Amino acid sequence: MGMIIDLIVFDFDGTLFDTSEDITRAMNFALSKAGFPPVDRTKVWSSTGDGTSLLVERILGKNNKHLCNAVLNDFIEYYASHYADYTRPMEGVADILEKFKAKKMVVLSNKYKEFIDKILKKFEMHKYFPAVYGKESFSESKPHPYPLLYAIKKMEVTTEKTIFVGDSLNDVLISKNANVKCFIIPADVTPIEKIEELKPYKILKNINELVNFVK
């Protein structure tokens, strides 16, 4: 028996789309311009989740904070032209969006909305989402509950009939802070033990398993 759900809120990077290769290439372009050696995809991917400026800070380290703005600007300049060279939907995403198209669905991410919109449009998935919220949409970001509570109010639903689908610790935390059930599909960057410690509502093997829980 599935739950009657009115609103499904999705994280973006690692949940709906694998954007890791394009983010890594943009990062390494910016690092190269600043005279730093390249970093691998795992390092970049494990540093994402809190927005691009914090990604840059984490990669550069505390000793290079004075270079953050220049590297960030070079990252964004490159990514703006290469946001979907290698980016692809995560397995099962196209099917699940079609399956739940009668429901209200929104994207809530710490990625810049501009790039979310472009990627959704390129893959013709923008039609599923009446609202997309990114880093610049609010003064507060995940895991602060405000963006999620705002989306729930805007869609005229209740927290009880909303679920959040994500892949990271921030996704569990924003859900708990907003009193919303969270479904996690673990990515390979966050140790599953850390996810389990936070006790999300359900941990799924893949996004297709949502159909077992949601009417």
KOLDOMI-334768 format. One line per field, with one value per atom (N, C-alpha, C): atom name; residue in three letters; residue number from 1; x, y, z. Coordinates in steps of 0.02 Angstrom, whole numbers, plus 50000, padded with zeros to 5 digits. Layout:
drenlum <- c(CA	...);
torse <- c(ala	...);
zalum <- c(NUM	...);
xx <- c(X	...);
yy <- c(Y	...);
zz <- c(Z	...);
***
This chain:
drenlum <- c(N	CA	C	N	CA	C	N	CA	C	N	CA	C	N	CA	C	N	CA	C	N	CA	C	N	CA	C	N	CA	C	N	CA	C	N	CA	C	N	CA	C	N	CA	C	N	CA	C	N	CA	C	N	CA	C	N	CA	C	N	CA	C	N	CA	C	N	CA	C	N	CA	C	N	CA	C	N	CA	C	N	CA	C	N	CA	C	N	CA	C	N	CA	C	N	CA	C	N	CA	C	N	CA	C	N	CA	C	N	CA	C	N	CA	C	N	CA	C	N	CA	C	N	CA	C	N	CA	C	N	CA	C	N	CA	C	N	CA	C	N	CA	C	N	CA	C	N	CA	C	N	CA	C	N	CA	C	N	CA	C	N	CA	C	N	CA	C	N	CA	C	N	CA	C	N	CA	C	N	CA	C	N	CA	C	N	CA	C	N	CA	C	N	CA	C	N	CA	C	N	CA	C	N	CA	C	N	CA	C	N	CA	C	N	CA	C	N	CA	C	N	CA	C	N	CA	C	N	CA	C	N	CA	C	N	CA	C	N	CA	C	N	CA	C	N	CA	C	N	CA	C	N	CA	C	N	CA	C	N	CA	C	N	CA	C	N	CA	C	N	CA	C	N	CA	C	N	CA	C	N	CA	C	N	CA	C	N	CA	C	N	CA	C	N	CA	C	N	CA	C	N	CA	C	N	CA	C	N	CA	C	N	CA	C	N	CA	C	N	CA	C	N	CA	C	N	CA	C	N	CA	C	N	CA	C	N	CA	C	N	CA	C	N	CA	C	N	CA	C	N	CA	C	N	CA	C	N	CA	C	N	CA	C	N	CA	C	N	CA	C	N	CA	C	N	CA	C	N	CA	C	N	CA	C	N	CA	C	N	CA	C	N	CA	C	N	CA	C	N	CA	C	N	CA	C	N	CA	C	N	CA	C	N	CA	C	N	CA	C	N	CA	C	N	CA	C	N	CA	C	N	CA	C	N	CA	C	N	CA	C	N	CA	C	N	CA	C	N	CA	C	N	CA	C	N	CA	C	N	CA	C	N	CA	C	N	CA	C	N	CA	C	N	CA	C	N	CA	C	N	CA	C	N	CA	C	N	CA	C	N	CA	C	N	CA	C	N	CA	C	N	CA	C	N	CA	C	N	CA	C	N	CA	C	N	CA	C	N	CA	C	N	CA	C	N	CA	C	N	CA	C	N	CA	C	N	CA	C	N	CA	C	N	CA	C	N	CA	C	N	CA	C	N	CA	C	N	CA	C	N	CA	C	N	CA	C	N	CA	C	N	CA	C	N	CA	C	N	CA	C	N	CA	C	N	CA	C	N	CA	C	N	CA	C	N	CA	C	N	CA	C	N	CA	C	N	CA	C	N	CA	C	N	CA	C	N	CA	C	N	CA	C	N	CA	C	N	CA	C	N	CA	C	N	CA	C	N	CA	C	N	CA	C	N	CA	C	N	CA	C	N	CA	C	N	CA	C	N	CA	C	N	CA	C	N	CA	C	N	CA	C	N	CA	C	N	CA	C	N	CA	C	N	CA	C	N	CA	C	N	CA	C	N	CA	C	N	CA	C	N	CA	C	N	CA	C	N	CA	C	N	CA	C	N	CA	C	N	CA	C	N	CA	C	N	CA	C	N	CA	C	N	CA	C	N	CA	C	N	CA	C	N	CA	C	N	CA	C	N	CA	C);
torse <- c(met	met	met	gly	gly	gly	met	met	met	ile	ile	ile	ile	ile	ile	asp	asp	asp	leu	leu	leu	ile	ile	ile	val	val	val	phe	phe	phe	asp	asp	asp	phe	phe	phe	asp	asp	asp	gly	gly	gly	thr	thr	thr	leu	leu	leu	phe	phe	phe	asp	asp	asp	thr	thr	thr	ser	ser	ser	glu	glu	glu	asp	asp	asp	ile	ile	ile	thr	thr	thr	arg	arg	arg	ala	ala	ala	met	met	met	asn	asn	asn	phe	phe	phe	ala	ala	ala	leu	leu	leu	ser	ser	ser	lys	lys	lys	ala	ala	ala	gly	gly	gly	phe	phe	phe	pro	pro	pro	pro	pro	pro	val	val	val	asp	asp	asp	arg	arg	arg	thr	thr	thr	lys	lys	lys	val	val	val	trp	trp	trp	ser	ser	ser	ser	ser	ser	thr	thr	thr	gly	gly	gly	asp	asp	asp	gly	gly	gly	thr	thr	thr	ser	ser	ser	leu	leu	leu	leu	leu	leu	val	val	val	glu	glu	glu	arg	arg	arg	ile	ile	ile	leu	leu	leu	gly	gly	gly	lys	lys	lys	asn	asn	asn	asn	asn	asn	lys	lys	lys	his	his	his	leu	leu	leu	cys	cys	cys	asn	asn	asn	ala	ala	ala	val	val	val	leu	leu	leu	asn	asn	asn	asp	asp	asp	phe	phe	phe	ile	ile	ile	glu	glu	glu	tyr	tyr	tyr	tyr	tyr	tyr	ala	ala	ala	ser	ser	ser	his	his	his	tyr	tyr	tyr	ala	ala	ala	asp	asp	asp	tyr	tyr	tyr	thr	thr	thr	arg	arg	arg	pro	pro	pro	met	met	met	glu	glu	glu	gly	gly	gly	val	val	val	ala	ala	ala	asp	asp	asp	ile	ile	ile	leu	leu	leu	glu	glu	glu	lys	lys	lys	phe	phe	phe	lys	lys	lys	ala	ala	ala	lys	lys	lys	lys	lys	lys	met	met	met	val	val	val	val	val	val	leu	leu	leu	ser	ser	ser	asn	asn	asn	lys	lys	lys	tyr	tyr	tyr	lys	lys	lys	glu	glu	glu	phe	phe	phe	ile	ile	ile	asp	asp	asp	lys	lys	lys	ile	ile	ile	leu	leu	leu	lys	lys	lys	lys	lys	lys	phe	phe	phe	glu	glu	glu	met	met	met	his	his	his	lys	lys	lys	tyr	tyr	tyr	phe	phe	phe	pro	pro	pro	ala	ala	ala	val	val	val	tyr	tyr	tyr	gly	gly	gly	lys	lys	lys	glu	glu	glu	ser	ser	ser	phe	phe	phe	ser	ser	ser	glu	glu	glu	ser	ser	ser	lys	lys	lys	pro	pro	pro	his	his	his	pro	pro	pro	tyr	tyr	tyr	pro	pro	pro	leu	leu	leu	leu	leu	leu	tyr	tyr	tyr	ala	ala	ala	ile	ile	ile	lys	lys	lys	lys	lys	lys	met	met	met	glu	glu	glu	val	val	val	thr	thr	thr	thr	thr	thr	glu	glu	glu	lys	lys	lys	thr	thr	thr	ile	ile	ile	phe	phe	phe	val	val	val	gly	gly	gly	asp	asp	asp	ser	ser	ser	leu	leu	leu	asn	asn	asn	asp	asp	asp	val	val	val	leu	leu	leu	ile	ile	ile	ser	ser	ser	lys	lys	lys	asn	asn	asn	ala	ala	ala	asn	asn	asn	val	val	val	lys	lys	lys	cys	cys	cys	phe	phe	phe	ile	ile	ile	ile	ile	ile	pro	pro	pro	ala	ala	ala	asp	asp	asp	val	val	val	thr	thr	thr	pro	pro	pro	ile	ile	ile	glu	glu	glu	lys	lys	lys	ile	ile	ile	glu	glu	glu	glu	glu	glu	leu	leu	leu	lys	lys	lys	pro	pro	pro	tyr	tyr	tyr	lys	lys	lys	ile	ile	ile	leu	leu	leu	lys	lys	lys	asn	asn	asn	ile	ile	ile	asn	asn	asn	glu	glu	glu	leu	leu	leu	val	val	val	asn	asn	asn	phe	phe	phe	val	val	val	lys	lys	lys);
zalum <- c(1	1	1	2	2	2	3	3	3	4	4	4	5	5	5	6	6	6	7	7	7	8	8	8	9	9	9	10	10	10	11	11	11	12	12	12	13	13	13	14	14	14	15	15	15	16	16	16	17	17	17	18	18	18	19	19	19	20	20	20	21	21	21	22	22	22	23	23	23	24	24	24	25	25	25	26	26	26	27	27	27	28	28	28	29	29	29	30	30	30	31	31	31	32	32	32	33	33	33	34	34	34	35	35	35	36	36	36	37	37	37	38	38	38	39	39	39	40	40	40	41	41	41	42	42	42	43	43	43	44	44	44	45	45	45	46	46	46	47	47	47	48	48	48	49	49	49	50	50	50	51	51	51	52	52	52	53	53	53	54	54	54	55	55	55	56	56	56	57	57	57	58	58	58	59	59	59	60	60	60	61	61	61	62	62	62	63	63	63	64	64	64	65	65	65	66	66	66	67	67	67	68	68	68	69	69	69	70	70	70	71	71	71	72	72	72	73	73	73	74	74	74	75	75	75	76	76	76	77	77	77	78	78	78	79	79	79	80	80	80	81	81	81	82	82	82	83	83	83	84	84	84	85	85	85	86	86	86	87	87	87	88	88	88	89	89	89	90	90	90	91	91	91	92	92	92	93	93	93	94	94	94	95	95	95	96	96	96	97	97	97	98	98	98	99	99	99	100	100	100	101	101	101	102	102	102	103	103	103	104	104	104	105	105	105	106	106	106	107	107	107	108	108	108	109	109	109	110	110	110	111	111	111	112	112	112	113	113	113	114	114	114	115	115	115	116	116	116	117	117	117	118	118	118	119	119	119	120	120	120	121	121	121	122	122	122	123	123	123	124	124	124	125	125	125	126	126	126	127	127	127	128	128	128	129	129	129	130	130	130	131	131	131	132	132	132	133	133	133	134	134	134	135	135	135	136	136	136	137	137	137	138	138	138	139	139	139	140	140	140	141	141	141	142	142	142	143	143	143	144	144	144	145	145	145	146	146	146	147	147	147	148	148	148	149	149	149	150	150	150	151	151	151	152	152	152	153	153	153	154	154	154	155	155	155	156	156	156	157	157	157	158	158	158	159	159	159	160	160	160	161	161	161	162	162	162	163	163	163	164	164	164	165	165	165	166	166	166	167	167	167	168	168	168	169	169	169	170	170	170	171	171	171	172	172	172	173	173	173	174	174	174	175	175	175	176	176	176	177	177	177	178	178	178	179	179	179	180	180	180	181	181	181	182	182	182	183	183	183	184	184	184	185	185	185	186	186	186	187	187	187	188	188	188	189	189	189	190	190	190	191	191	191	192	192	192	193	193	193	194	194	194	195	195	195	196	196	196	197	197	197	198	198	198	199	199	199	200	200	200	201	201	201	202	202	202	203	203	203	204	204	204	205	205	205	206	206	206	207	207	207	208	208	208	209	209	209	210	210	210	211	211	211	212	212	212	213	213	213	214	214	214	215	215	215);
xx <- c(50042	50000	50044	50035	50074	50039	50077	50051	50019	49968	49940	49982	50017	50064	50042	50042	50022	50082	50139	50198	50261	50299	50365	50417	50463	50517	50581	50615	50676	50738	50790	50857	50876	50931	50950	51013	51071	51134	51137	51147	51153	51087	51032	50965	50928	50921	50889	50941	50999	51050	51119	51159	51230	51266	51284	51317	51392	51417	51483	51540	51536	51591	51597	51540	51542	51565	51543	51566	51641	51665	51737	51778	51755	51792	51793	51738	51735	51782	51783	51826	51900	51917	51987	52009	51962	51978	51996	51955	51967	52031	52043	52104	52166	52163	52219	52237	52186	52197	52232	52217	52247	52313	52335	52400	52400	52341	52335	52329	52351	52343	52270	52250	52181	52164	52100	52075	52029	52020	51979	51905	51864	51791	51765	51794	51771	51781	51838	51853	51804	51790	51743	51672	51651	51582	51569	51619	51609	51611	51630	51632	51572	51528	51468	51412	51358	51298	51279	51327	51313	51320	51321	51328	51400	51407	51471	51525	51507	51558	51591	51551	51579	51618	51596	51635	51705	51709	51774	51817	51786	51823	51852	51811	51834	51891	51887	51939	52004	51999	52060	52092	52051	52078	52086	52096	52097	52153	52208	52266	52258	52206	52199	52132	52105	52040	52040	52097	52101	52091	52096	52088	52017	51975	51909	51867	51865	51822	51843	51909	51934	51920	51932	51920	51845	51804	51731	51708	51732	51712	51732	51793	51816	51776	51759	51717	51650	51617	51550	51554	51606	51614	51619	51659	51667	51603	51574	51515	51455	51452	51396	51393	51450	51453	51458	51470	51481	51441	51381	51341	51312	51311	51281	51317	51384	51423	51419	51423	51423	51365	51329	51273	51218	51193	51138	51090	51026	50980	51003	50992	51007	50960	50982	50943	50873	50822	50754	50717	50752	50721	50667	50681	50632	50567	50574	50515	50475	50510	50475	50440	50470	50437	50374	50377	50318	50264	50286	50240	50201	50235	50205	50185	50178	50167	50101	50054	49991	49999	50055	50068	50105	50104	50146	50218	50264	50335	50376	50424	50469	50541	50588	50658	50681	50718	50747	50819	50865	50936	50978	51040	51088	51128	51111	51141	51108	51143	51113	51053	50997	50935	50945	50985	50998	51020	51064	51091	51041	51004	50952	50902	50880	50831	50858	50921	50951	50955	50975	50982	50914	50865	50798	50770	50782	50757	50791	50856	50893	50866	50847	50822	50746	50715	50642	50606	50634	50604	50575	50583	50557	50480	50449	50375	50346	50388	50363	50362	50396	50408	50378	50323	50295	50339	50385	50431	50499	50551	50620	50653	50683	50716	50790	50832	50904	50937	51003	51042	51021	51007	50992	50918	50878	50806	50789	50832	50818	50881	50872	50929	50957	50915	50936	50941	50987	50996	50987	50980	50981	51042	51036	50979	50929	50933	50883	50814	50763	50698	50659	50679	50637	50622	50672	50656	50604	50609	50561	50492	50489	50424	50392	50434	50409	50378	50412	50387	50321	50317	50255	50197	50210	50158	50138	50187	50175	50133	50145	50108	50041	50027	49963	49949	50000	49994	50015	50016	50037	50103	50137	50199	50186	50128	50111	50105	50084	50075	50130	50188	50247	50302	50341	50403	50461	50520	50582	50624	50647	50688	50758	50809	50876	50929	50992	51047	51097	51088	51142	51118	51167	51152	51108	51123	51083	51010	50998	50929	50890	50925	50893	50881	50930	50926	50871	50866	50813	50744	50739	50675	50655	50703	50690	50674	50710	50698	50630	50603	50537	50482	50501	50453	50420	50463	50441	50476	50441	50471	50523	50580	50636	50653	50657	50680	50750	50797	50866	50886	50913	50945	51020	51058	51127	51170	51207	51258	51322	51373	51434	51481	51458	51503	51491	51431	51416	51414	51456	51454	51384	51361	51293	51283	51337	51332	51311	51336	51319	51245	51222	51151	51108	51127	51087	51084	51138	51139	51084	51069	51019	50947	50941	50876	50825	50839	50787	50728	50672	50612	50625	50656	50674	50739	50779	50837	50821	50823	50805	50867	50862	50917	50919	50859	50855	50789	50784	50726	50661	50667	50606	50568	50603	50570	50519	50519	50469	50398	50388	50320	50292	50336	50313	50285	50299	50281	50232	50228	50187	50131	50069	50011	50008);
yy <- c(49940	50000	50063	50103	50165	50222	50273	50334	50378	50414	50465	50528	50544	50601	50651	50716	50769	50803	50805	50841	50800	50793	50761	50814	50824	50873	50834	50851	50816	50861	50832	50861	50854	50885	50883	50842	50869	50834	50767	50713	50648	50614	50651	50623	50617	50674	50673	50665	50697	50696	50682	50645	50637	50693	50743	50803	50804	50749	50749	50763	50735	50744	50817	50848	50918	50965	50951	50992	50983	50922	50909	50944	50942	50974	51051	51078	51150	51169	51127	51138	51136	51086	51079	51134	51158	51215	51276	51288	51346	51338	51277	51264	51273	51250	51256	51330	51371	51443	51475	51448	51475	51442	51394	51363	51302	51273	51214	51150	51093	51029	51008	50964	50941	50896	50892	50846	50795	50738	50686	50696	50659	50666	50651	50600	50581	50638	50670	50727	50784	50799	50853	50834	50775	50753	50751	50730	50726	50794	50846	50914	50956	50926	50962	50957	50992	50986	51050	51096	51159	51220	51209	51265	51271	51307	51310	51347	51400	51438	51396	51356	51312	51255	51231	51180	51207	51267	51297	51305	51328	51336	51270	51217	51151	51124	51134	51109	51148	51213	51255	51248	51236	51231	51299	51297	51358	51406	51380	51423	51464	51449	51483	51521	51541	51575	51638	51671	51734	51723	51660	51645	51621	51614	51583	51619	51685	51722	51713	51717	51710	51639	51589	51519	51508	51535	51529	51559	51618	51652	51612	51584	51543	51478	51450	51390	51404	51458	51474	51491	51526	51545	51482	51433	51371	51330	51323	51280	51307	51372	51402	51378	51359	51333	51257	51226	51153	51119	51143	51118	51049	51027	50962	50924	50931	50892	50817	50801	50731	50715	50766	50758	50715	50669	50625	50614	50599	50582	50519	50517	50456	50400	50339	50281	50281	50273	50267	50333	50389	50455	50470	50458	50473	50435	50372	50330	50354	50372	50392	50459	50505	50569	50560	50517	50503	50468	50423	50385	50432	50483	50528	50596	50601	50666	50699	50660	50690	50724	50711	50742	50808	50848	50908	50886	50911	50895	50959	50968	51026	51003	51044	51033	51083	51058	51102	51082	51127	51110	51169	51155	51208	51227	51198	51216	51280	51317	51378	51359	51392	51379	51385	51433	51445	51380	51342	51281	51223	51221	51169	51177	51239	51253	51232	51248	51231	51156	51120	51047	51015	51035	51008	51019	51078	51095	51053	51045	51006	50934	50906	50837	50834	50891	50896	50870	50885	50865	50924	50984	51044	51041	51004	51000	50968	50930	50896	50940	50997	51037	51107	51120	51187	51238	51213	51258	51225	51267	51246	51297	51274	51318	51300	51349	51339	51382	51385	51420	51493	51525	51597	51612	51559	51570	51597	51581	51599	51626	51662	51684	51627	51577	51517	51458	51412	51353	51290	51233	51169	51167	51142	51106	51149	51215	51258	51240	51235	51212	51262	51325	51376	51361	51343	51331	51275	51223	51168	51189	51224	51248	51298	51338	51386	51348	51297	51258	51224	51198	51164	51214	51273	51324	51347	51357	51381	51331	51267	51214	51198	51232	51225	51153	51123	51055	51057	50999	50994	50957	50966	50929	50854	50835	50764	50730	50767	50737	50759	50776	50793	50744	50725	50687	50723	50712	50739	50680	50683	50629	50657	50628	50654	50600	50621	50573	50589	50645	50668	50682	50696	50713	50775	50825	50886	50873	50824	50808	50778	50736	50708	50765	50809	50861	50912	50934	50983	50951	50887	50852	50848	50829	50825	50894	50944	51012	51039	51013	51035	50985	50930	50878	50845	50827	50795	50728	50678	50611	50615	50584	50587	50518	50513	50452	50466	50424	50433	50377	50396	50349	50364	50324	50343	50350	50404	50412	50381	50376	50342	50388	50448	50496	50502	50489	50493	50422	50407	50340	50323	50263	50243	50245	50233	50234	50302	50355	50423	50438	50413	50421	50384	50322	50281	50312	50345	50377	50430	50464	50517	50491	50426	50393	50427	50428	50452	50404	50425	50383	50316	50319	50257	50268	50216	50215	50166	50191	50150	50130	50075	50054	50096	50113	50156	50193	50243	50288	50253	50198	50161	50132	50120	50092	50139	50202	50250	50225	50189	50166	50119	50089	50043	50081	50145	50184	50240	50262	50321	50302	50320	50308	50362);
zz <- c(50000	50000	50000	49950	49947	49984	49998	50030	49976	49996	49951	49958	49905	49905	49852	49872	49826	49792	49828	49803	49812	49758	49761	49747	49795	49787	49774	49719	49700	49708	49736	49728	49654	49634	49563	49550	49568	49556	49594	49558	49590	49603	49596	49606	49540	49506	49439	49384	49392	49339	49368	49329	49344	49307	49345	49317	49334	49362	49393	49343	49283	49235	49212	49197	49176	49231	49293	49350	49360	49354	49363	49309	49247	49193	49202	49224	49236	49294	49345	49403	49382	49342	49321	49272	49232	49189	49232	49283	49327	49368	49392	49430	49387	49325	49279	49267	49258	49247	49307	49366	49427	49445	49402	49413	49459	49469	49512	49470	49497	49461	49461	49415	49412	49472	49486	49539	49506	49538	49506	49522	49486	49490	49560	49592	49659	49709	49704	49748	49737	49674	49658	49680	49662	49676	49751	49790	49863	49896	49858	49886	49865	49824	49802	49853	49839	49881	49917	49923	49959	49915	49849	49803	49778	49722	49686	49725	49761	49796	49851	49886	49937	49906	49848	49811	49798	49771	49755	49818	49873	49936	49960	49954	49979	49936	49871	49827	49836	49843	49851	49920	49971	50039	50073	50137	50178	50159	50134	50120	50056	50017	49953	49947	50003	50003	49961	49957	49919	49844	49822	49751	49733	49783	49773	49720	49724	49678	49605	49593	49525	49498	49539	49519	49508	49553	49546	49480	49464	49402	49340	49342	49285	49280	49338	49338	49303	49325	49298	49224	49205	49134	49090	49113	49075	49077	49136	49145	49105	49097	49060	48988	48960	48891	48888	48945	48946	49002	49013	49070	49057	48994	48980	48924	48922	48874	48890	48954	48976	49024	49044	49093	49063	49103	49082	49141	49125	49180	49216	49281	49319	49295	49305	49282	49313	49272	49295	49302	49297	49309	49257	49193	49141	49153	49173	49185	49246	49299	49360	49352	49315	49303	49261	49213	49172	49214	49256	49299	49346	49372	49422	49393	49328	49296	49317	49344	49368	49435	49469	49534	49526	49578	49579	49594	49553	49564	49556	49601	49595	49607	49583	49596	49649	49698	49750	49760	49741	49740	49762	49782	49795	49733	49676	49612	49587	49545	49517	49473	49485	49448	49373	49353	49281	49246	49279	49248	49254	49309	49314	49258	49247	49193	49125	49112	49047	49036	49088	49082	49074	49114	49108	49038	49012	48945	48892	48897	48848	48843	48900	48902	48902	48888	48882	48944	49002	49065	49104	49077	49111	49117	49071	49070	49133	49169	49229	49291	49288	49348	49343	49377	49378	49414	49455	49491	49499	49491	49501	49547	49601	49649	49654	49646	49650	49703	49700	49752	49758	49700	49702	49715	49724	49734	49804	49852	49921	49955	50009	50049	50091	50104	50142	50094	50109	50067	50108	50074	50110	50154	50216	50245	50282	50276	50308	50280	50322	50299	50256	50258	50224	50151	50109	50039	50029	50069	50063	50087	50142	50167	50119	50088	50037	49978	49954	49897	49914	49974	49997	49998	50026	50029	49959	49916	49848	49808	49820	49784	49817	49873	49908	49930	49961	49988	50061	50093	50163	50169	50225	50237	50241	50266	50273	50206	50155	50089	50039	50068	50029	50045	49994	50007	49972	49999	49969	49946	49884	49856	49841	49873	49863	49870	49877	49881	49935	49971	50015	50086	50129	50199	50202	50161	50161	50146	50103	50084	50143	50182	50243	50293	50300	50351	50336	50273	50257	50268	50251	50260	50333	50375	50447	50476	50453	50478	50459	50403	50379	50397	50430	50449	50388	50341	50278	50272	50247	50237	50181	50193	50146	50119	50053	50020	49991	50009	49987	49939	49882	49837	49841	49878	49893	49829	49825	49774	49801	49759	49781	49820	49837	49870	49945	49968	50039	50067	50116	50145	50171	50154	50172	50248	50286	50359	50384	50352	50373	50358	50301	50283	50335	50350	50397	50466	50487	50553	50560	50505	50506	50500	50485	50484	50437	50372	50325	50327	50299	50300	50266	50206	50170	50131	50128	50083	50027	49966	49908	49869	49832	49789	49725	49700	49641	49641	49599	49600	49581	49543	49523	49582	49638	49697	49728	49708	49733	49721	49666	49648	49701	49742	49794	49855	49859	49919	49906	49844	49827	49781	49801	49758	49705);
***
